Amino acid sequence: MSNNYKYIWNMGLAFDEDRVLKKMSVLAKEGWFLAEMTLFKYRFEKSEPKDLIYSMDRKMLNEDKEEYFDLFHSSGWNHVCSYGHFHFFSASNGTVPIYTDRKSYLEKYKAVRTSYLKMLIISVILFAITLLLKIFVSNRLNNKAFACALILAGGILAAIAVPCFMVTVAYIIRLKKECR
């Protein structure tokens, strides 16, 4: 591992967004700057220390990509990196926060919660159908390949449903805390 890179685990933005953004600011003061986010980790690169704050926004970008980043840039925020529809920005300490009103801040979390809830519902329904096929059809057909395919499909659907459930619950809890 190079001395110019540092990594921290990505524990999921639903669970530790605030903590990780604060950690990024602390690392920037030590000369470590966010360079990339992946599913499992954040990569930081070494440079001269700066007093920065970090923020994250979630938006599915299509043709309005350049306009979206220009809007943040004009407000003092620099795009650092993106992972899917999660976009990270940094700015000098004291810059006006990305979310200045409570309503838009809460809408960000409601949108994420809704998308994960939809994935959860779909995966649970498909899992139930797979389970019913396994119980009522597979046993009567006595076809091992079909049974194995159903078990594999059920495992994949469960692997999707469990994290979706955890993220949905995390966002529900976050929204309840923020609405107090």
N, C-alpha and C positions, 0 to 999 in steps of 0.2 A: 504494500500500500504506500502510495506517495505521501510525502509530508505536506503536499499542496491540497490534499483533499481530506475531508472529514465527513462521516456519515452518521445520521441518527435514524432510528427506526420510525417508520410511519405507523402509528398505532390507530390510525383512522381519524379523519377530521371530525367525524361525528362525536368522538369521545374526547379529543384533546386539542381542538382548534386553538382556543385561547392560550393554552399552555405552550403549544408549539410556536405560535407567533411571538410570544414573549421570549421564548428560548432563542428564536432566530435573531431578535434584537440584541440579546445578550451576546450571542456569538458574533454579531457584526461589530460590537464594541471590542471584541477580541481579535477581529480581523478575518472572520469566517463569514462568507456570504453565500446565501442560497443560490445554487446554480441549476438544480434539477430536482424534481419530485418524481418518484415512481410509486408503484403500488405498495412497496414494502419499505422504502427509505427515502430520505432527503439527502442530497449530496451538496456539500459546501466546499467552496474554493477559498484558498488563502489569499489575502490582499491586505492593504493598509486599513487599520481599524477606522470605523465610522460610527456615528451615533444615528442609527436608522430605526425606523419602525416598519413592521410588515403588516400586510393585510391580505385577505383572500376574498375573492368574489367568485361566484358560481354562475356561469352563463354558457349556454350552448351557442357557439359562434358559427355563423355561416358566412354570408358575403359581407356582413357588417364588421368583420374582424378588425380592420385598420381603424375604422371610426370608433369602435369600442375602446381600443388601446389609446387612441389619441385623446379621448375624453378623460381618461385617467391621467395621462401625461400632462394635459393642460391644468389639472388640479394638483400637480406636484408629485404624482405617483408614477413610478417607473415599473413597467412590466418586467418581472424577473423570469418567470417560467410558468408553464401551464401543464396540467396533466388532465386530459379529457376536458371536462368543462369546469375544472377548478383552476383559477388564475391567481397567481401570487404577484404582489406588488410591494415595492419598498419606497420609502420616502424619508426625508430628513425628519428628525424628531421635531415635533411641533406642527407638522403639516396637518391640515384639517382632515379628520378621519373620512374614509370612504363612505361610511354610513353615518350621516349626521342626524337622521330622524329615525325614531324607533320603528315606525311602520315599515319602511323599506328594509331595515335590518331584520325584522321578524319575517317579512315576505321571503327573504333568502332562505331561511330555515324551513318555512312552510313548503316551499317549492321542492326542496331536497327531501323532506319527509314524505311528501306526496309521491314523488317518483319512486322512492324505495318501498313505500306501502303498496304501490301498484305492482312492482316486481315481486313483492312478498305474496300478494294475493294470487297472482298468476302462477307462481311456482308452487304454492300450496295446492291450488286447484289441479294443476298438472300432476303433482305428486299423488294426490288422491285418486285421480284417474288411473295413473300407473299402478297404484296399489290395488285398486279394484280389478284392473285387467290381470294383475298377477294372481289375485285370489280366485276370480271367477272364470277367467279364460285360460290362463296359462296351465293351471292344474288339470283342466279338462283336456287340453290339447296334448299334454305330456310331451311338449317340445322344449328341450333343454336350451336351445339357442334363443328361442323367444323368451323363455324365463330369464336367462342371463341378460338379455337386452333390456328387459323390464327392470331388473335389479340395478343394472348400470344407470339407466335413465332415472330411476328413483334416487339413487345415490347422488347423481349430478344435481337433480332438482332440490334435494335436501341441502346440498352444499351451497346452493344459491339462496334457499329460503332462510337458513340459519343466520348468515351475515345480514341479510335484508331485514330480518326480524330485529337483530341487535341494533342496527343503524336506525331503524324506525323508532324503536324504544328510546334510543339516545336522543334523537331529535325531538320526540314528544316531551321528554324530561327537560331538555334545553328550552323548549318553547314555554313550558309551564313555569320554569324559573324566570325566564325573561318577561313573562306576562305579569308577574307579581308586582 
